[in-house]
Amino acid sequence: LIFTEHTTSGLTINENESGLISDMENILKKLVPEDRYEHDRIDNNADSHLRSLLLEHSLLLPVSDKKLQLGTWQRVFFVELDGPRSRNISVRVI
C-alpha cells in the first residue's frame, strides 16, 4: 500500500515516457484550469486540490518475491500539484 498524506498531491500508475508525462500535466491543467475558486480565499491553491480529485491518494500493489508486480511499462508516479515542498508518503507491505 502506498499512500500520500497530502490533499494537493496524488498517485497514479502509467508509462514513464516524457511525451505522456507532459500530456498528463496538460490534461490536468485543461480539466482544472487556474482560475478563481472559493478555496482561493484561504490558500490560493484550489486548482491543486481540485486536480487531486482526478488522481488516487493510495495505491494497492501486488508484491511477489520482494518485487512490485507491475506491467512492462507501468511505473508508480507521485504527482506534486502544489509545490515543490516536503511531503510524506507512507508505504506498507502486508
Secondary structure as GFF3:
##gff-version 3
##sequence-region A 1 94
A	DSSP	beta_strand	2	4	.	.	.	ID=ss1
A	DSSP	beta_strand	9	15	.	.	.	ID=ss2
A	DSSP	alpha_helix	18	31	.	.	.	ID=ss3
A	DSSP	three_ten_helix	38	41	.	.	.	ID=ss4
A	DSSP	alpha_helix	46	52	.	.	.	ID=ss5
A	DSSP	beta_strand	58	59	.	.	.	ID=ss6
A	DSSP	beta_strand	63	64	.	.	.	ID=ss7
A	DSSP	beta_strand	67	68	.	.	.	ID=ss8
A	DSSP	beta_strand	74	80	.	.	.	ID=ss9
A	DSSP	beta_strand	89	91	.	.	.	ID=ss10
###
